[in-house]
Amino acid sequence: MRHIRLLALVTASLALTACAGDTTTSPVMIATPTVTPNTAPVALVSPNAAQAAMVGVPFAYDATKAGTAFSDPRKSGLTYIVAFTPTVSGLSAANGRITGTAAFPGVSTVTVTARDNSGSTASQSFPIVVFAGDLTAPTLPATTLRYSDASNPLPRHFSQAAPNAGSPIRADNTPASNITTNAGATLGRVLFYDRRLSVNDRVSCSSCHQQQFAFSDTAKLSRGFAGGFTSRHSMGLTNARFYANARFFWDERAASLEAQVLQPIQDGTEMGMTLPNVLAKLSATTYYPALFTAAFGTSEITSGRVALALSQFVRSLVSVNAKFDRAFGANGVPNFAATFTAQELAGQDLFNGRAGCARCHGTNAHISDNTHNTGLDATITDIGAGNGRFKAPSLRNIAVRPPYMHDGRFRTLEQVIAFYDSGVQNNPGLDNRLRAPGGRPLRLNLSAAERASLVAFLGTLTDNTFLTDVRFSNPFGR
């Protein structure tokens, strides 16, 4: 113990000598840790998702997520700025918190920027979707309705392969990449009737294509989201699945149904939307993730999937239960004599024979074979698909969807038949099937009774089951 105490005294003596400046002994150096300031910038760590608001309903949302949306490495405290593009009438923001009551429906991109006291910033943009106050969710059955060929097969007079010339199956334009499924067509039905697909939540696809009118419109020209008129009459969608050219619109400007269904949504008169805003609105709607998952396996919402689902629904609009169809037996062989009246039989004979209607409106689906210039005017005023040619929709349910032609000029079937009887005009593009020998426009010289018979036969193409089928009806209840 004595040795230990002596060692301690010597050590203390040396330390005191060094502190006093002894030149023979080096001082003891004590290291001080260096503190490096945190220079990491502000960063986004928890992005905001699309947010939904409703016209007339108070809205509040914290875009900072209680201070967790952005990192603050310097611990200096962040300030927040929120910008709306475009502005949203009724909403404002203070230090990252958005509040107010929106006055109008629409989509705005919200950009929230976080800044620390050194000037470091980070930003994130997300949509706020303001929906109209009267929108509702769809009501769908617990068991998915049947749309696919597997669960709802086509009748034999539609599905028989060649050499049966009456079967329309050879004109089926369904691509192998978009076969109709029950879940896909269900999603398409909801999209078809959902007013959220228009810029102001006022119109849907069904506004111009109404089930009771065979998915056409009885107005000469339909009205769009702001009340403007479409450029042509609404085309009936019955049996749209069957058209070998696979092109759509009166002028066939869309190369496929998948391309066609997105165009009215983006049209400046019809629905007025952009595809990014459509996706923002669907993403902010609670019922769509489950519908997209059922149809495609994941909840991802894309414009491509919207097109696929809408196309599946439109292709499911097949009319197979008119009086014409009920003449066919299970084997696909018809007995019209036992089904039609004498007048209807006479009209059918004219349709297939002297009147020549079946030359352009063929198969048991009564579909057009191609585009045609039918001599509506001596001078072509609308070139259509070129040289005054237009695609015609199926004649199924034609009696319930006046007016007729691409411009809706004829109000009745009687007027249509009178035109083909004696009114075809001789313009340079007139279809040869409407020319008589010598090149003049064909004149049928039908009697009043024959014209009435043709109208009666066209009435046999009305399918009241189709016009009320719940599979094709409005799931939003209006």
BELUR-V826055 format. One line per field, one symbol per residue. ss: DSSP state (A for helix, B for strand, O for the rest). psi: psi as a letter, one per 30 degrees, with the letter a starting at -180 (. if undefined). burial: I if it has 16 or more other ideal C-beta (glycine too) atoms within 10 Angstrom, else O. Layout:
# BELUR-V826055
ss = ???
psi = ???
burial = ???
This chain:
# BELUR-V826055
ss = OAAAAAAAAAAAAAAAAAAOOOOOOOOOOOOOOOOOOOOOOOBBOOOOOOBBBBOOOBBBBBOOOOOOOBBOOOOOOOBBBBBBBOOOOOBBBBOOBBBBBOOOOBBBBBBBBBBOOOOOBBBBBBBBBBBOOOOOOOOOOOOOOOOOOOOOOOOAAAAOOOOOOOOAAAABOOOAAAOOOAAAAAAAAAAAAOAAAOOOOOOOAAAAOBAAAOOBOOOOOOBOOOOOBOOOOOOOOOOOOBOOOOOBOOOOOBOOAAAAAAAAAAOOOOOOOOAAAAAAAAAOOOOAAAAAAAAAOOOOOOAAAAAAAAAAAAAOOOOOOOAAAAOBOOOOOBOAAAOOOAAAAAAAAAAAOOOOAAAOBBOOOOBBOOOBOOOOOOOOOOOBOOOOBBOOOOOOOAAAOOOBOOOOOBOOAAAAAAAAAAOOOOOOOOOAAABOOOOOBOOOOOOAAAAAAAAAAAAOOOOAAAAAOAAAOOOOOO
psi = eeeeeeeeeeeeeeeeeeffgkffkklkkjkkkkjkkjgklkkkfilklkkklkkfkkkkkjffhhgfekliefhfkklkkkkkjlljkfklkjhfkklajkfkllkkkkjkkkkafffklklkklkkkjlkfgkllljklekklkfleefikklefefklkgjffkfffgkgklffhkkleeeeeeeeeeefjfffleghelaefefikefhhhakfkeklkafgflklflkkkkfkgffjjefgllleghfkfleeeeffeeefkfedfglleeeeeeeefgkefeeeeeeeefflgkjleeeeeeeeeeeeffikjghleeeffklfggklieefelleeeeeeeeeefcefgefffialffhlkfalkjghelekkfjfbgkhgkkkklkfkgffghlallfggfkfleeeeeeefeggkkilfgkkffgklkfflkkkfhkleeeeeeeeeefffgkjfeefgkffgljffg.
burial = OOOOOOOOOOOOOOOOOOOOOOOOOOOOOOOOOOOOOOOOOIOOOOOIOIIIIIIOOOIOIIIIOOOOIIIIOIOOOIOIOIOIOOOIOIIOIOOIOIOOOIOOIIIIOIOIIIIIOOOIOIOIOIIIIIIIOOOOOOOOOOOOIOIIIOOOOIIIIIIIOOOIOOIIIOIIIIOOOIOIIIIIIIIIIIIIIIIIIIIOIIIIIIIIIIIOIIIIIIOIIIIIIOOOOIOIIIIIIIIIIIIOOIIIIIIIOIOOIIIIIIOIIOIOIIIIIOOOIIIIIIIIIOOIOOIIOIIIOOOOIOIOIIIIIIIIIIIIIIIIOIIIIOIIOOOIOIOIOOIIOOIIIIIIIIIOOOIIIIOIIIIIIIIIIOIIIIIIOOOIOOOIIOOIIIIIIIIIIIIIIIIIIIIIOIOOIOOIIOIIIOOIIOIOOIIOOIOOOOOOIIOIOIOOOIIIIIIIIIIIIIIOOIIOIOIIOIIIOO
